[in-house]
């Protein structure tokens, strides 16, 4: 399940991207085995992607593109909450 460094997908940026696209669903079980340093790296990458996705604004009349954007934002926001929760419970 987890790669040699612990990240699904091989690296923090890859894992964040897969979370964004919906290939990885983040839960406390998914994050099991990641060190606090790795969790922080993942959090930084998820925050970065969240900013990027929020910065892209499809045309107001493009409902499918807006739905895709909103789903990505929801997945990344949810992942942020789980990662933050895991960091708090670790310390």
Gaussian input, Z-matrix of N, CA and C with variables (Angstrom, degrees):
# hf/3-21g

backbone

0 1
 N
 C     1     B1
 C     2     B2     1     A1
 N     3     B3     2     A2     1     D1
 C     4     B4     3     A3     2     D2
 C     5     B5     4     A4     3     D3
 N     6     B6     5     A5     4     D4
 C     7     B7     6     A6     5     D5
 C     8     B8     7     A7     6     D6
 N     9     B9     8     A8     7     D7
 C    10    B10     9     A9     8     D8
 C    11    B11    10    A10     9     D9
 N    12    B12    11    A11    10    D10
 C    13    B13    12    A12    11    D11
 C    14    B14    13    A13    12    D12
 N    15    B15    14    A14    13    D13
 C    16    B16    15    A15    14    D14
 C    17    B17    16    A16    15    D15
 N    18    B18    17    A17    16    D16
 C    19    B19    18    A18    17    D17
 C    20    B20    19    A19    18    D18
 N    21    B21    20    A20    19    D19
 C    22    B22    21    A21    20    D20
 C    23    B23    22    A22    21    D21
 N    24    B24    23    A23    22    D22
 C    25    B25    24    A24    23    D23
 C    26    B26    25    A25    24    D24
 N    27    B27    26    A26    25    D25
 C    28    B28    27    A27    26    D26
 C    29    B29    28    A28    27    D27
 N    30    B30    29    A29    28    D28
 C    31    B31    30    A30    29    D29
 C    32    B32    31    A31    30    D30
 N    33    B33    32    A32    31    D31
 C    34    B34    33    A33    32    D32
 C    35    B35    34    A34    33    D33
 N    36    B36    35    A35    34    D34
 C    37    B37    36    A36    35    D35
 C    38    B38    37    A37    36    D36
 N    39    B39    38    A38    37    D37
 C    40    B40    39    A39    38    D38
 C    41    B41    40    A40    39    D39
 N    42    B42    41    A41    40    D40
 C    43    B43    42    A42    41    D41
 C    44    B44    43    A43    42    D42
 N    45    B45    44    A44    43    D43
 C    46    B46    45    A45    44    D44
 C    47    B47    46    A46    45    D45
 N    48    B48    47    A47    46    D46
 C    49    B49    48    A48    47    D47
 C    50    B50    49    A49    48    D48
 N    51    B51    50    A50    49    D49
 C    52    B52    51    A51    50    D50
 C    53    B53    52    A52    51    D51
 N    54    B54    53    A53    52    D52
 C    55    B55    54    A54    53    D53
 C    56    B56    55    A55    54    D54
 N    57    B57    56    A56    55    D55
 C    58    B58    57    A57    56    D56
 C    59    B59    58    A58    57    D57
 N    60    B60    59    A59    58    D58
 C    61    B61    60    A60    59    D59
 C    62    B62    61    A61    60    D60
 N    63    B63    62    A62    61    D61
 C    64    B64    63    A63    62    D62
 C    65    B65    64    A64    63    D63
 N    66    B66    65    A65    64    D64
 C    67    B67    66    A66    65    D65
 C    68    B68    67    A67    66    D66
 N    69    B69    68    A68    67    D67
 C    70    B70    69    A69    68    D68
 C    71    B71    70    A70    69    D69
 N    72    B72    71    A71    70    D70
 C    73    B73    72    A72    71    D71
 C    74    B74    73    A73    72    D72
 N    75    B75    74    A74    73    D73
 C    76    B76    75    A75    74    D74
 C    77    B77    76    A76    75    D75
 N    78    B78    77    A77    76    D76
 C    79    B79    78    A78    77    D77
 C    80    B80    79    A79    78    D78
 N    81    B81    80    A80    79    D79
 C    82    B82    81    A81    80    D80
 C    83    B83    82    A82    81    D81
 N    84    B84    83    A83    82    D82
 C    85    B85    84    A84    83    D83
 C    86    B86    85    A85    84    D84
 N    87    B87    86    A86    85    D85
 C    88    B88    87    A87    86    D86
 C    89    B89    88    A88    87    D87
 N    90    B90    89    A89    88    D88
 C    91    B91    90    A90    89    D89
 C    92    B92    91    A91    90    D90
 N    93    B93    92    A92    91    D91
 C    94    B94    93    A93    92    D92
 C    95    B95    94    A94    93    D93
 N    96    B96    95    A95    94    D94
 C    97    B97    96    A96    95    D95
 C    98    B98    97    A97    96    D96
 N    99    B99    98    A98    97    D97
 C   100   B100    99    A99    98    D98
 C   101   B101   100   A100    99    D99
 N   102   B102   101   A101   100   D100
 C   103   B103   102   A102   101   D101
 C   104   B104   103   A103   102   D102
 N   105   B105   104   A104   103   D103
 C   106   B106   105   A105   104   D104
 C   107   B107   106   A106   105   D105
 N   108   B108   107   A107   106   D106
 C   109   B109   108   A108   107   D107
 C   110   B110   109   A109   108   D108
 N   111   B111   110   A110   109   D109
 C   112   B112   111   A111   110   D110
 C   113   B113   112   A112   111   D111
 N   114   B114   113   A113   112   D112
 C   115   B115   114   A114   113   D113
 C   116   B116   115   A115   114   D114
 N   117   B117   116   A116   115   D115
 C   118   B118   117   A117   116   D116
 C   119   B119   118   A118   117   D117
 N   120   B120   119   A119   118   D118
 C   121   B121   120   A120   119   D119
 C   122   B122   121   A121   120   D120
 N   123   B123   122   A122   121   D121
 C   124   B124   123   A123   122   D122
 C   125   B125   124   A124   123   D123
 N   126   B126   125   A125   124   D124
 C   127   B127   126   A126   125   D125
 C   128   B128   127   A127   126   D126
 N   129   B129   128   A128   127   D127
 C   130   B130   129   A129   128   D128
 C   131   B131   130   A130   129   D129
 N   132   B132   131   A131   130   D130
 C   133   B133   132   A132   131   D131
 C   134   B134   133   A133   132   D132
 N   135   B135   134   A134   133   D133
 C   136   B136   135   A135   134   D134
 C   137   B137   136   A136   135   D135
 N   138   B138   137   A137   136   D136
 C   139   B139   138   A138   137   D137
 C   140   B140   139   A139   138   D138
 N   141   B141   140   A140   139   D139
 C   142   B142   141   A141   140   D140
 C   143   B143   142   A142   141   D141
 N   144   B144   143   A143   142   D142
 C   145   B145   144   A144   143   D143
 C   146   B146   145   A145   144   D144
 N   147   B147   146   A146   145   D145
 C   148   B148   147   A147   146   D146
 C   149   B149   148   A148   147   D147
 N   150   B150   149   A149   148   D148
 C   151   B151   150   A150   149   D149
 C   152   B152   151   A151   150   D150
 N   153   B153   152   A152   151   D151
 C   154   B154   153   A153   152   D152
 C   155   B155   154   A154   153   D153
 N   156   B156   155   A155   154   D154
 C   157   B157   156   A156   155   D155
 C   158   B158   157   A157   156   D156
 N   159   B159   158   A158   157   D157
 C   160   B160   159   A159   158   D158
 C   161   B161   160   A160   159   D159
 N   162   B162   161   A161   160   D160
 C   163   B163   162   A162   161   D161
 C   164   B164   163   A163   162   D162
 N   165   B165   164   A164   163   D163
 C   166   B166   165   A165   164   D164
 C   167   B167   166   A166   165   D165
 N   168   B168   167   A167   166   D166
 C   169   B169   168   A168   167   D167
 C   170   B170   169   A169   168   D168
 N   171   B171   170   A170   169   D169
 C   172   B172   171   A171   170   D170
 C   173   B173   172   A172   171   D171
 N   174   B174   173   A173   172   D172
 C   175   B175   174   A174   173   D173
 C   176   B176   175   A175   174   D174
 N   177   B177   176   A176   175   D175
 C   178   B178   177   A177   176   D176
 C   179   B179   178   A178   177   D177
 N   180   B180   179   A179   178   D178
 C   181   B181   180   A180   179   D179
 C   182   B182   181   A181   180   D180
 N   183   B183   182   A182   181   D181
 C   184   B184   183   A183   182   D182
 C   185   B185   184   A184   183   D183
 N   186   B186   185   A185   184   D184
 C   187   B187   186   A186   185   D185
 C   188   B188   187   A187   186   D186
 N   189   B189   188   A188   187   D187
 C   190   B190   189   A189   188   D188
 C   191   B191   190   A190   189   D189
 N   192   B192   191   A191   190   D190
 C   193   B193   192   A192   191   D191
 C   194   B194   193   A193   192   D192
 N   195   B195   194   A194   193   D193
 C   196   B196   195   A195   194   D194
 C   197   B197   196   A196   195   D195
 N   198   B198   197   A197   196   D196
 C   199   B199   198   A198   197   D197
 C   200   B200   199   A199   198   D198
 N   201   B201   200   A200   199   D199
 C   202   B202   201   A201   200   D200
 C   203   B203   202   A202   201   D201
 N   204   B204   203   A203   202   D202
 C   205   B205   204   A204   203   D203
 C   206   B206   205   A205   204   D204
 N   207   B207   206   A206   205   D205
 C   208   B208   207   A207   206   D206
 C   209   B209   208   A208   207   D207
 N   210   B210   209   A209   208   D208
 C   211   B211   210   A210   209   D209
 C   212   B212   211   A211   210   D210
 N   213   B213   212   A212   211   D211
 C   214   B214   213   A213   212   D212
 C   215   B215   214   A214   213   D213
 N   216   B216   215   A215   214   D214
 C   217   B217   216   A216   215   D215
 C   218   B218   217   A217   216   D216
 N   219   B219   218   A218   217   D217
 C   220   B220   219   A219   218   D218
 C   221   B221   220   A220   219   D219
 N   222   B222   221   A221   220   D220
 C   223   B223   222   A222   221   D221
 C   224   B224   223   A223   222   D222
 N   225   B225   224   A224   223   D223
 C   226   B226   225   A225   224   D224
 C   227   B227   226   A226   225   D225
 N   228   B228   227   A227   226   D226
 C   229   B229   228   A228   227   D227
 C   230   B230   229   A229   228   D228
 N   231   B231   230   A230   229   D229
 C   232   B232   231   A231   230   D230
 C   233   B233   232   A232   231   D231
 N   234   B234   233   A233   232   D232
 C   235   B235   234   A234   233   D233
 C   236   B236   235   A235   234   D234
 N   237   B237   236   A236   235   D235
 C   238   B238   237   A237   236   D236
 C   239   B239   238   A238   237   D237
 N   240   B240   239   A239   238   D238
 C   241   B241   240   A240   239   D239
 C   242   B242   241   A241   240   D240
 N   243   B243   242   A242   241   D241
 C   244   B244   243   A243   242   D242
 C   245   B245   244   A244   243   D243
 N   246   B246   245   A245   244   D244
 C   247   B247   246   A246   245   D245
 C   248   B248   247   A247   246   D246
 N   249   B249   248   A248   247   D247
 C   250   B250   249   A249   248   D248
 C   251   B251   250   A250   249   D249
 N   252   B252   251   A251   250   D250
 C   253   B253   252   A252   251   D251
 C   254   B254   253   A253   252   D252
 N   255   B255   254   A254   253   D253
 C   256   B256   255   A255   254   D254
 C   257   B257   256   A256   255   D255
 N   258   B258   257   A257   256   D256
 C   259   B259   258   A258   257   D257
 C   260   B260   259   A259   258   D258
 N   261   B261   260   A260   259   D259
 C   262   B262   261   A261   260   D260
 C   263   B263   262   A262   261   D261
 N   264   B264   263   A263   262   D262
 C   265   B265   264   A264   263   D263
 C   266   B266   265   A265   264   D264
 N   267   B267   266   A266   265   D265
 C   268   B268   267   A267   266   D266
 C   269   B269   268   A268   267   D267
 N   270   B270   269   A269   268   D268
 C   271   B271   270   A270   269   D269
 C   272   B272   271   A271   270   D270

   B1=1.4600
   B2=1.5214
   B3=1.2907
   B4=1.4604
   B5=1.5166
   B6=1.3197
   B7=1.4584
   B8=1.5128
   B9=1.3418
   B10=1.4625
   B11=1.5213
   B12=1.3369
   B13=1.4628
   B14=1.5200
   B15=1.3078
   B16=1.4458
   B17=1.5154
   B18=1.3326
   B19=1.4618
   B20=1.5128
   B21=1.3300
   B22=1.4544
   B23=1.5243
   B24=1.2976
   B25=1.4557
   B26=1.5142
   B27=1.3367
   B28=1.4554
   B29=1.5111
   B30=1.3439
   B31=1.4630
   B32=1.5228
   B33=1.3350
   B34=1.4670
   B35=1.5359
   B36=1.3591
   B37=1.4746
   B38=1.5316
   B39=1.3307
   B40=1.4692
   B41=1.5297
   B42=1.3298
   B43=1.4582
   B44=1.5306
   B45=1.3377
   B46=1.4652
   B47=1.5235
   B48=1.3301
   B49=1.4622
   B50=1.5255
   B51=1.3289
   B52=1.4629
   B53=1.5251
   B54=1.3197
   B55=1.4669
   B56=1.5243
   B57=1.3342
   B58=1.4661
   B59=1.5238
   B60=1.3317
   B61=1.4641
   B62=1.5294
   B63=1.3260
   B64=1.4557
   B65=1.5171
   B66=1.3327
   B67=1.4647
   B68=1.5227
   B69=1.3312
   B70=1.4686
   B71=1.5257
   B72=1.3313
   B73=1.4584
   B74=1.5230
   B75=1.3195
   B76=1.4613
   B77=1.5216
   B78=1.3248
   B79=1.4645
   B80=1.5265
   B81=1.3136
   B82=1.4607
   B83=1.5300
   B84=1.3306
   B85=1.4661
   B86=1.5330
   B87=1.3320
   B88=1.4687
   B89=1.5257
   B90=1.3300
   B91=1.4668
   B92=1.5254
   B93=1.3263
   B94=1.4666
   B95=1.5321
   B96=1.3067
   B97=1.4549
   B98=1.5179
   B99=1.3269
   B100=1.4690
   B101=1.5277
   B102=1.3142
   B103=1.4633
   B104=1.5281
   B105=1.3317
   B106=1.4707
   B107=1.5371
   B108=1.3215
   B109=1.4708
   B110=1.5236
   B111=1.3304
   B112=1.4698
   B113=1.5207
   B114=1.3343
   B115=1.4682
   B116=1.5218
   B117=1.3399
   B118=1.4645
   B119=1.5248
   B120=1.3467
   B121=1.4663
   B122=1.5318
   B123=1.3320
   B124=1.4592
   B125=1.5234
   B126=1.3389
   B127=1.4654
   B128=1.5210
   B129=1.3201
   B130=1.4669
   B131=1.5246
   B132=1.3367
   B133=1.4649
   B134=1.5287
   B135=1.3262
   B136=1.4712
   B137=1.5317
   B138=1.3426
   B139=1.4704
   B140=1.5247
   B141=1.3455
   B142=1.4598
   B143=1.5358
   B144=1.3298
   B145=1.4667
   B146=1.5226
   B147=1.3204
   B148=1.4630
   B149=1.5281
   B150=1.3365
   B151=1.4681
   B152=1.5270
   B153=1.3337
   B154=1.4708
   B155=1.5281
   B156=1.3380
   B157=1.4686
   B158=1.5205
   B159=1.3260
   B160=1.4680
   B161=1.5249
   B162=1.3416
   B163=1.4626
   B164=1.5278
   B165=1.3228
   B166=1.4676
   B167=1.5155
   B168=1.3159
   B169=1.4577
   B170=1.5224
   B171=1.3437
   B172=1.4593
   B173=1.5305
   B174=1.3120
   B175=1.4707
   B176=1.5262
   B177=1.3076
   B178=1.4612
   B179=1.5193
   B180=1.3443
   B181=1.4686
   B182=1.5310
   B183=1.3251
   B184=1.4666
   B185=1.5298
   B186=1.3243
   B187=1.4660
   B188=1.5296
   B189=1.3322
   B190=1.4749
   B191=1.5356
   B192=1.3264
   B193=1.4684
   B194=1.5299
   B195=1.3207
   B196=1.4660
   B197=1.5260
   B198=1.3324
   B199=1.4691
   B200=1.5311
   B201=1.3373
   B202=1.4676
   B203=1.5230
   B204=1.3335
   B205=1.4682
   B206=1.5284
   B207=1.3268
   B208=1.4624
   B209=1.5234
   B210=1.3395
   B211=1.4651
   B212=1.5295
   B213=1.3271
   B214=1.4696
   B215=1.5245
   B216=1.3360
   B217=1.4671
   B218=1.5317
   B219=1.3319
   B220=1.4706
   B221=1.5268
   B222=1.3433
   B223=1.4722
   B224=1.5252
   B225=1.3231
   B226=1.4699
   B227=1.5328
   B228=1.3285
   B229=1.4734
   B230=1.5201
   B231=1.3232
   B232=1.4583
   B233=1.5305
   B234=1.3257
   B235=1.4640
   B236=1.5236
   B237=1.3378
   B238=1.4684
   B239=1.5228
   B240=1.3309
   B241=1.4673
   B242=1.5260
   B243=1.3317
   B244=1.4627
   B245=1.5317
   B246=1.3344
   B247=1.4762
   B248=1.5237
   B249=1.3288
   B250=1.4719
   B251=1.5203
   B252=1.3324
   B253=1.4536
   B254=1.5156
   B255=1.3157
   B256=1.4764
   B257=1.5344
   B258=1.3304
   B259=1.4619
   B260=1.5248
   B261=1.3166
   B262=1.4571
   B263=1.5318
   B264=1.3470
   B265=1.4545
   B266=1.5234
   B267=1.3315
   B268=1.4671
   B269=1.5231
   B270=1.3563
   B271=1.4667
   B272=1.5108
   A1=109.82
   A2=119.48
   A3=121.91
   A4=110.15
   A5=115.58
   A6=120.88
   A7=110.94
   A8=117.39
   A9=120.68
   A10=112.52
   A11=117.64
   A12=119.65
   A13=111.33
   A14=116.98
   A15=119.78
   A16=113.42
   A17=117.86
   A18=120.22
   A19=111.20
   A20=116.83
   A21=120.57
   A22=105.47
   A23=117.98
   A24=119.85
   A25=112.30
   A26=117.41
   A27=120.91
   A28=116.26
   A29=117.98
   A30=120.21
   A31=109.21
   A32=115.83
   A33=119.92
   A34=111.57
   A35=118.93
   A36=118.24
   A37=112.50
   A38=117.22
   A39=120.66
   A40=110.50
   A41=116.44
   A42=120.00
   A43=110.49
   A44=117.00
   A45=120.55
   A46=110.37
   A47=116.45
   A48=121.19
   A49=110.81
   A50=116.67
   A51=120.41
   A52=111.49
   A53=117.06
   A54=121.27
   A55=108.50
   A56=115.54
   A57=122.09
   A58=111.02
   A59=116.50
   A60=121.41
   A61=113.01
   A62=117.29
   A63=120.67
   A64=114.81
   A65=117.81
   A66=120.98
   A67=111.93
   A68=116.68
   A69=121.59
   A70=107.30
   A71=115.77
   A72=120.70
   A73=106.79
   A74=116.18
   A75=120.56
   A76=110.95
   A77=114.44
   A78=121.52
   A79=106.42
   A80=116.19
   A81=118.46
   A82=110.25
   A83=116.83
   A84=120.32
   A85=110.99
   A86=116.50
   A87=121.19
   A88=110.58
   A89=116.01
   A90=121.07
   A91=112.75
   A92=115.88
   A93=120.60
   A94=108.72
   A95=116.26
   A96=120.01
   A97=114.17
   A98=117.33
   A99=119.39
   A100=109.19
   A101=116.37
   A102=120.78
   A103=109.39
   A104=118.16
   A105=119.45
   A106=111.80
   A107=117.67
   A108=120.28
   A109=110.72
   A110=116.83
   A111=120.91
   A112=110.89
   A113=116.37
   A114=119.78
   A115=110.65
   A116=116.23
   A117=119.78
   A118=111.45
   A119=116.72
   A120=120.45
   A121=109.96
   A122=116.45
   A123=121.14
   A124=110.13
   A125=116.25
   A126=119.89
   A127=110.81
   A128=117.15
   A129=121.41
   A130=110.73
   A131=116.91
   A132=120.90
   A133=111.70
   A134=116.52
   A135=120.25
   A136=109.57
   A137=117.06
   A138=120.60
   A139=110.83
   A140=115.90
   A141=121.49
   A142=110.39
   A143=115.84
   A144=120.29
   A145=111.20
   A146=116.35
   A147=120.98
   A148=110.26
   A149=116.54
   A150=120.22
   A151=110.79
   A152=116.15
   A153=120.63
   A154=111.36
   A155=116.10
   A156=120.15
   A157=110.30
   A158=116.92
   A159=119.99
   A160=111.65
   A161=116.85
   A162=121.12
   A163=111.68
   A164=116.92
   A165=119.21
   A166=108.93
   A167=115.82
   A168=119.16
   A169=109.35
   A170=116.20
   A171=119.80
   A172=110.36
   A173=116.22
   A174=120.96
   A175=108.97
   A176=115.20
   A177=120.76
   A178=113.47
   A179=116.43
   A180=119.46
   A181=112.56
   A182=117.06
   A183=121.15
   A184=108.97
   A185=115.79
   A186=121.19
   A187=112.92
   A188=119.86
   A189=118.63
   A190=112.57
   A191=117.46
   A192=120.28
   A193=110.78
   A194=116.49
   A195=120.20
   A196=110.96
   A197=116.86
   A198=120.01
   A199=110.55
   A200=116.46
   A201=120.62
   A202=109.48
   A203=116.47
   A204=121.36
   A205=110.78
   A206=116.59
   A207=120.53
   A208=112.19
   A209=116.70
   A210=119.62
   A211=110.26
   A212=116.77
   A213=120.14
   A214=110.42
   A215=116.42
   A216=120.78
   A217=109.85
   A218=116.68
   A219=120.34
   A220=111.15
   A221=116.99
   A222=120.47
   A223=110.74
   A224=116.39
   A225=120.09
   A226=111.01
   A227=116.94
   A228=120.50
   A229=110.36
   A230=115.98
   A231=121.10
   A232=110.06
   A233=116.65
   A234=120.88
   A235=110.56
   A236=116.64
   A237=120.86
   A238=110.33
   A239=116.39
   A240=120.30
   A241=110.78
   A242=117.14
   A243=120.40
   A244=110.35
   A245=116.62
   A246=120.11
   A247=109.69
   A248=117.16
   A249=120.65
   A250=110.61
   A251=116.37
   A252=120.65
   A253=111.01
   A254=116.26
   A255=121.44
   A256=109.91
   A257=117.42
   A258=120.41
   A259=110.90
   A260=117.56
   A261=121.37
   A262=110.80
   A263=117.02
   A264=119.58
   A265=112.42
   A266=116.64
   A267=121.28
   A268=112.22
   A269=115.34
   A270=118.27
   A271=112.59
   D1=-60.32
   D2=-179.77
   D3=-90.80
   D4=147.96
   D5=-179.41
   D6=-76.26
   D7=-174.38
   D8=-177.73
   D9=-60.91
   D10=-36.67
   D11=178.06
   D12=-86.17
   D13=-8.04
   D14=-179.90
   D15=107.94
   D16=-20.09
   D17=-178.09
   D18=-82.44
   D19=132.78
   D20=170.62
   D21=-70.99
   D22=133.05
   D23=-177.64
   D24=94.50
   D25=-9.69
   D26=173.77
   D27=101.63
   D28=-33.69
   D29=-179.35
   D30=-148.79
   D31=166.02
   D32=179.45
   D33=-61.53
   D34=-46.00
   D35=178.36
   D36=-62.13
   D37=-39.64
   D38=179.62
   D39=-65.27
   D40=-42.43
   D41=-179.55
   D42=-65.98
   D43=-41.76
   D44=178.36
   D45=-61.30
   D46=-41.18
   D47=179.00
   D48=-63.57
   D49=-41.85
   D50=179.75
   D51=-68.76
   D52=-32.41
   D53=174.79
   D54=-64.68
   D55=-46.58
   D56=-179.10
   D57=-57.37
   D58=-42.39
   D59=-177.42
   D60=-81.84
   D61=-7.78
   D62=176.85
   D63=90.62
   D64=10.46
   D65=179.72
   D66=-79.47
   D67=-26.22
   D68=178.30
   D69=-122.60
   D70=127.03
   D71=173.73
   D72=-98.78
   D73=124.85
   D74=-175.54
   D75=-87.08
   D76=129.28
   D77=173.58
   D78=-143.40
   D79=172.65
   D80=178.14
   D81=-60.74
   D82=-33.55
   D83=178.88
   D84=-67.63
   D85=-37.94
   D86=179.06
   D87=-61.28
   D88=-35.23
   D89=-175.11
   D90=-88.60
   D91=-2.94
   D92=-179.17
   D93=-58.65
   D94=132.56
   D95=178.31
   D96=96.21
   D97=-12.23
   D98=176.83
   D99=-83.16
   D100=137.44
   D101=178.53
   D102=-76.91
   D103=162.75
   D104=176.10
   D105=-55.83
   D106=-37.07
   D107=178.47
   D108=-64.06
   D109=-41.96
   D110=178.40
   D111=-66.99
   D112=-38.78
   D113=177.48
   D114=-62.28
   D115=-40.56
   D116=177.89
   D117=-65.02
   D118=-39.98
   D119=177.56
   D120=-61.58
   D121=-43.95
   D122=179.72
   D123=-63.68
   D124=-41.90
   D125=-179.93
   D126=-60.82
   D127=-43.39
   D128=179.14
   D129=-60.80
   D130=-43.95
   D131=-179.47
   D132=-67.21
   D133=-39.11
   D134=178.60
   D135=-66.02
   D136=-41.90
   D137=177.56
   D138=-60.17
   D139=-43.17
   D140=-179.52
   D141=-60.47
   D142=-47.75
   D143=-179.90
   D144=-64.77
   D145=-38.46
   D146=179.47
   D147=-61.04
   D148=-42.40
   D149=177.09
   D150=-62.75
   D151=-42.95
   D152=179.92
   D153=-61.74
   D154=-46.40
   D155=-177.81
   D156=-65.65
   D157=-41.66
   D158=179.62
   D159=-65.59
   D160=-29.52
   D161=-178.64
   D162=-72.73
   D163=-24.33
   D164=178.57
   D165=-85.60
   D166=123.75
   D167=179.76
   D168=-123.60
   D169=107.50
   D170=177.50
   D171=-66.45
   D172=164.14
   D173=177.83
   D174=-56.96
   D175=144.04
   D176=-176.86
   D177=-58.83
   D178=-28.96
   D179=-178.06
   D180=-92.35
   D181=3.33
   D182=179.68
   D183=-95.04
   D184=80.16
   D185=-175.39
   D186=-59.67
   D187=-45.73
   D188=-179.72
   D189=-60.06
   D190=-42.30
   D191=179.91
   D192=-65.35
   D193=-38.15
   D194=177.91
   D195=-66.67
   D196=-37.51
   D197=178.31
   D198=-65.03
   D199=-43.22
   D200=178.77
   D201=-60.25
   D202=-47.11
   D203=179.77
   D204=-59.69
   D205=-45.79
   D206=-178.47
   D207=-65.30
   D208=-36.25
   D209=177.56
   D210=-66.14
   D211=-41.35
   D212=178.36
   D213=-62.02
   D214=-44.54
   D215=179.19
   D216=-61.16
   D217=-43.03
   D218=-179.73
   D219=-63.30
   D220=-44.06
   D221=-179.82
   D222=-63.51
   D223=-45.11
   D224=-177.91
   D225=-68.05
   D226=-40.52
   D227=178.99
   D228=-63.40
   D229=-42.59
   D230=178.08
   D231=-62.17
   D232=-43.91
   D233=179.19
   D234=-61.23
   D235=-40.38
   D236=178.57
   D237=-59.17
   D238=-43.86
   D239=-179.04
   D240=-63.50
   D241=-43.30
   D242=-177.90
   D243=-67.29
   D244=-43.93
   D245=179.81
   D246=-62.98
   D247=-45.35
   D248=179.70
   D249=-61.80
   D250=-41.41
   D251=178.60
   D252=-62.74
   D253=-42.45
   D254=179.42
   D255=-63.47
   D256=-40.45
   D257=179.03
   D258=-64.95
   D259=-38.96
   D260=-179.14
   D261=-68.80
   D262=-41.64
   D263=-178.70
   D264=-72.17
   D265=-23.19
   D266=178.82
   D267=-70.40
   D268=-38.52
   D269=-172.60
   D270=-84.59

